[in-house]
Amino acid sequence: MATVNFSVPDDIKNRFNKIFANQNKSHIIADLMKHAIDEYEHQQQRAHAIEALLKLRSKQKPVSNRAIQAARKQGRP
């Protein structure tokens, strides 16, 4: 297991120590770090998906409103 050193404002450190006084702080910090990593990775995946959709959309020919309405009605009773 690795040891890391981070500088944080004193008020945050004091609040953290007060709130999590009787808990395993290393475990809490590790969970927070994991959550931050997971969230960053999800944001990257969303950004890549959006880029891919926009790239596909830029290759599509425009469709008229009339064609869209016809497609909506097609196959409906």
ABEGO torsion letter per residue (X at the ends): XBBBBBBBBAAAAAAAAAAAAABBAAAAAAAAAAAAAAAAAAAAAAAAAAAAAAAAAAABBBBBAAAAAAAAABGBX
